[in-house]
Amino acid sequence: MAIVSTMSAGAANAIAQMPNALWRANEMATCRTSTLPSGFTALDGELPNAGWPKSTLIELLLQQAGIGELQLLKPTLSTLARSQRIALIQPPHLPHGAAFHGWGLRPESLFWMKAKSTADALWSAEQILKNGSCGALILWQNNIRTEALRRLNLAAQSGDTVFWLIRPISARQDTSPAPLRLALRPAFGGVSVDIVKRRGPTSEETLYIPLPDMPTTRHIQEIEHAPMDQRAPAIAAARSIPTLLV
């Protein structure tokens, strides 16, 4: 039996004249929000709109902490810190003030908080995203429910903040509303990146991103990162979102 199309010739012609309004699964999507270059040509080439998107949830899934994830974000953070603040919530180690200063990040542009509970950390992150007080927010969480991810993604859409959520790579198989998910593993003198999810075609290629400041031997890495091994003291997160500058 023949199938009769109900689309009029006029409608078909209108769609044909609006190619940018359509997204095909085998094409890289165009983000509605603005983006910031990552500072790495190879990575930008795999990201929709060639950069980190604002106003959305970005997941970085790590094999382990301290493999160069912050160095991967350094170019973007350095750009934002010239005029906006950078928030760090629940980092696994005490932030290294000297390292940030060496990156050109002004101490007054950074604030760090260690919340007493996961609920306080998530609440604080939501408030920062909603009020637009920071140009970037990095939140570390090992275990987080899907409904909490949805709340964070919605909160991100209400502002103009670049928002990275750092989780273990074991969460790769979990469902997530994040439109962009990257899996990071250590690599010699850099980091390897797998595109787990993006608005575009599936990526089977593992990217190697060289990081100039990344040590190339384990021995050097342990020496240079020794100060980072200090566990941060817990600080109760009041509803006013207290801060600690580094």
WOKA-V33944 format. One record per helix or strand. SS is the DSSP state (H for helix, E for strand). FROM is the first residue (numbers start at 0). LEN is the number of residues. If there is no record, write none. Layout:
((SS:FROM:LEN) (SS:FROM:LEN))
This chain:
((H:8:8) (H:18:3) (E:34:2) (H:40:4) (H:47:3) (E:51:2) (E:55:7) (H:68:12) (E:85:4) (H:96:6) (H:106:3) (E:109:4) (H:117:14) (E:135:5) (H:145:12) (E:161:7) (H:168:5) (E:179:8) (E:189:8) (E:205:5) (H:217:7) (H:225:4) (E:243:1))
